[in-house]
Each structure stands twice: as C-alpha cells, then as structure tokens.
Amino acid sequence: MVKAKRVSGSKIEEAVTGFLKHFPFFQSLEKEELAAISEYIDFLEIEEDVTLFKEGDDGNSVYFVVDGEIDVLKETVSGPRVGISKVVISTLTKGSTIGELSMIDNTPRSATVVTHSESILVRLTKDGFESILDKHPRIGIKIFRGLTQLLSRNLRKTTGRLADYTISQDRT
C-alpha cells in the first residue's frame, strides 16, 4: 500500500479547477463538473523512491502526475544480469497518466511504478470512477471519452515505436 499524506483543501480546489483540465480524462469537463468529481479523487504527496504498484498487482486506480517524476519499470529475463531484473522503460513527468487500463479491464498491472522524486499525484480509483458513472453519468461519459482518446493516442505511439524498432532490427 502506498504511504502518502493528503494535500490540503486549498491545494485540492486549485488543482481541480486548474491543472486537471489539462489531462485528457478531464479536458471536456466544465469548472462545476470538475468540482463535482473532486470528492472521488485523492491528491497525494509521495516521497522519492516509493512504489505505487508492482507488475502483477491488481489494477484498481489511475494516477495523474501533477508534479515530480515517476519511473515505469518492466521485469526482464534477458540482459547483462542473470535472472530477472527491472529495466526503466519510461520516466513520466507532469501531465502524464499511469495505470489508465485499470479503469476498463481487470488484468494485473503490466509494470512496476516507482516515484523517482518527490511527487504530487491525483488518484482516481476504479470504485470512484464507477461512483461517478452512477451518480454523474454525463460527467462519467465525458471522462470515459477522454480515457479512450488517451488510450488511442498511446496505442498510436506504441505502434509507431514498434515500426521504428522493426525497421532498425531489419538493418542489423
């Protein structure tokens, strides 16, 4: 379980009405809609070198990076070391989203995520998202649209990287 302290109410209000609007999940929401979902999200200050979740854990929340750096690590059995090791596949910064697949599927986490520096994160749990869908269906639909746009954009990036990798491997 992540050990974190909650951020004060004034910081929450400021973040909800300002910064969250820049995340694809929330871009289409009006100011009053952002305020309505504030009870379903947590703002967390997390110290450096804290594991948010491990590869294989159940996915039950999505995180949004408000400030700081977050490392995404993947287990590998190949490489210079014998046995299983972890490789940093990405370092995410302000504006990034982590764990968005957990909002739509029930598969285990595909990577380990560790704070690289002190970080401020917003967390939306699967239960919180389902409550938004139940109590505020129009807001939930807007968030769901943002989620699908984010997943589509990420899939396009991954497809492009895979194509680049394939071409580079063909040349060697």
C-alpha positions as CSV (number, residue, x, y, z in Angstrom):
1,M,0.0,0.0,0.0
2,V,1.3,3.5,-0.9
3,K,2.2,5.6,2.1
4,A,1.2,9.2,1.3
5,K,-0.2,12.2,3.0
6,R,-3.2,14.0,1.7
7,V,-2.8,17.5,0.3
8,S,-4.7,20.4,2.0
9,G,-8.1,21.5,0.8
10,S,-7.0,24.8,-0.8
11,K,-4.4,22.9,-3.0
12,I,-7.1,20.5,-4.0
13,E,-9.5,23.2,-5.1
14,E,-6.8,25.0,-7.1
15,A,-5.7,21.7,-8.8
16,V,-9.2,20.6,-9.6
17,T,-10.3,23.8,-11.2
18,G,-6.9,24.4,-13.0
19,F,-4.5,21.7,-13.6
20,L,-6.8,18.7,-14.1
21,K,-8.3,20.4,-17.1
22,H,-5.1,19.6,-19.0
23,F,-5.4,15.9,-18.6
24,P,-7.3,14.1,-21.5
25,F,-9.5,12.4,-18.9
26,F,-10.9,15.8,-17.8
27,Q,-10.4,18.1,-20.7
28,S,-14.1,18.2,-21.7
29,L,-15.3,19.0,-18.2
30,E,-16.6,22.4,-17.1
31,K,-15.4,24.0,-13.9
32,E,-18.5,22.9,-12.0
33,E,-18.1,19.4,-13.3
34,L,-14.5,19.3,-12.1
35,A,-15.7,20.5,-8.7
36,A,-18.3,17.7,-8.6
37,I,-15.7,14.9,-9.1
38,S,-13.3,16.3,-6.5
39,E,-14.9,14.1,-3.8
40,Y,-13.9,11.0,-5.9
41,I,-10.3,11.8,-6.3
42,D,-7.3,11.9,-4.0
43,F,-4.4,14.3,-4.1
44,L,-1.3,12.7,-2.8
45,E,2.2,14.0,-1.9
46,I,4.6,11.0,-2.2
47,E,8.2,10.8,-1.2
48,E,11.0,9.7,-3.6
49,D,11.5,6.0,-4.1
50,V,8.0,4.9,-3.2
51,T,6.5,2.0,-5.1
52,L,3.0,2.9,-6.3
53,F,2.3,-0.6,-7.6
54,K,4.2,-3.6,-8.8
55,E,4.0,-5.6,-12.0
56,G,1.4,-8.3,-11.5
57,D,-0.6,-6.3,-8.8
58,D,-4.4,-5.9,-9.3
59,G,-5.1,-2.7,-11.1
60,N,-7.6,-0.6,-9.1
61,S,-6.7,3.1,-9.8
62,V,-5.2,5.5,-12.3
63,Y,-2.7,8.2,-11.3
64,F,-2.1,11.6,-12.8
65,V,1.3,13.3,-12.3
66,V,0.8,16.8,-11.1
67,D,4.5,17.3,-10.2
68,G,7.5,15.1,-9.9
69,E,9.0,12.2,-11.9
70,I,7.7,8.6,-11.9
71,D,9.7,5.6,-13.2
72,V,8.0,2.8,-15.1
73,L,9.9,-0.4,-14.7
74,K,9.4,-3.7,-16.6
75,E,10.7,-7.1,-15.5
76,T,13.0,-8.8,-18.0
77,V,14.8,-12.1,-18.1
78,S,17.4,-11.1,-20.7
79,G,20.2,-8.6,-20.5
80,P,23.6,-8.3,-18.7
81,R,22.4,-9.7,-15.4
82,V,21.5,-13.3,-14.7
83,G,17.9,-13.9,-13.6
84,I,15.0,-11.4,-13.6
85,S,15.9,-7.7,-13.5
86,K,13.9,-4.5,-13.9
87,V,14.6,-2.0,-16.6
88,V,13.3,1.6,-16.6
89,I,11.2,1.8,-19.8
90,S,10.0,5.3,-19.2
91,T,10.2,8.3,-16.8
92,L,6.9,10.1,-16.6
93,T,6.6,13.8,-15.6
94,K,4.0,16.5,-15.1
95,G,0.9,15.8,-17.2
96,S,1.4,12.1,-17.5
97,T,-1.1,9.4,-16.7
98,I,-0.3,6.0,-15.1
99,G,-2.5,2.9,-14.9
100,E,-5.3,4.0,-17.1
101,L,-6.0,0.5,-18.3
102,S,-7.2,-0.4,-14.8
103,M,-10.3,1.7,-15.4
104,I,-11.5,-0.7,-18.2
105,D,-10.1,-4.1,-17.6
106,N,-9.3,-6.4,-14.7
107,T,-5.9,-7.6,-15.8
108,P,-2.8,-7.3,-13.5
109,R,-0.5,-4.3,-13.7
110,S,1.9,-4.6,-16.6
111,A,4.8,-2.7,-15.0
112,T,6.1,-1.5,-11.7
113,V,5.9,2.2,-11.0
114,V,8.2,4.0,-8.5
115,T,8.5,7.7,-7.7
116,H,11.8,9.0,-9.0
117,S,11.5,12.2,-7.0
118,E,9.0,13.7,-4.5
119,S,5.8,13.8,-6.4
120,I,2.2,15.1,-6.3
121,L,-0.3,12.8,-7.8
122,V,-4.0,12.6,-8.3
123,R,-5.5,9.2,-7.9
124,L,-8.9,8.1,-9.2
125,T,-9.8,4.6,-8.0
126,K,-12.0,2.2,-10.1
127,D,-14.6,2.4,-7.3
128,G,-14.5,6.2,-7.5
129,F,-14.9,6.1,-11.3
130,E,-17.8,3.8,-11.0
131,S,-19.5,6.1,-8.5
132,I,-19.1,9.0,-10.9
133,L,-20.7,6.9,-13.6
134,D,-23.6,6.1,-11.3
135,K,-24.2,9.5,-9.7
136,H,-23.0,11.8,-12.5
137,P,-23.4,9.8,-15.7
138,R,-22.8,12.7,-18.1
139,I,-19.6,13.5,-16.4
140,G,-18.6,9.8,-16.4
141,I,-19.2,9.6,-20.1
142,K,-17.0,12.7,-20.7
143,I,-14.3,11.1,-18.6
144,F,-14.7,7.8,-20.5
145,R,-14.3,9.6,-23.8
146,G,-11.1,11.2,-22.5
147,L,-9.9,7.8,-21.4
148,T,-10.5,6.3,-24.9
149,Q,-8.7,9.2,-26.6
150,L,-5.7,8.8,-24.3
151,L,-5.6,5.0,-24.9
152,S,-5.9,5.6,-28.7
153,R,-3.1,8.1,-28.6
154,N,-0.9,5.8,-26.6
155,L,-1.6,2.9,-29.0
156,R,-0.6,5.0,-31.9
157,K,2.7,6.0,-30.2
158,T,3.4,2.4,-29.4
159,T,2.6,1.2,-33.0
160,G,5.0,3.9,-34.3
161,R,7.8,2.9,-31.9
162,L,7.3,-0.8,-32.9
163,A,7.5,0.1,-36.5
164,D,10.7,2.1,-35.9
165,Y,12.2,-0.8,-33.9
166,T,11.3,-3.3,-36.6
167,I,13.0,-1.2,-39.2
168,S,16.1,-0.8,-37.1
169,Q,16.3,-4.6,-36.5
170,D,15.9,-5.3,-40.2
171,R,19.0,-3.1,-40.9
172,T,21.2,-5.0,-38.5
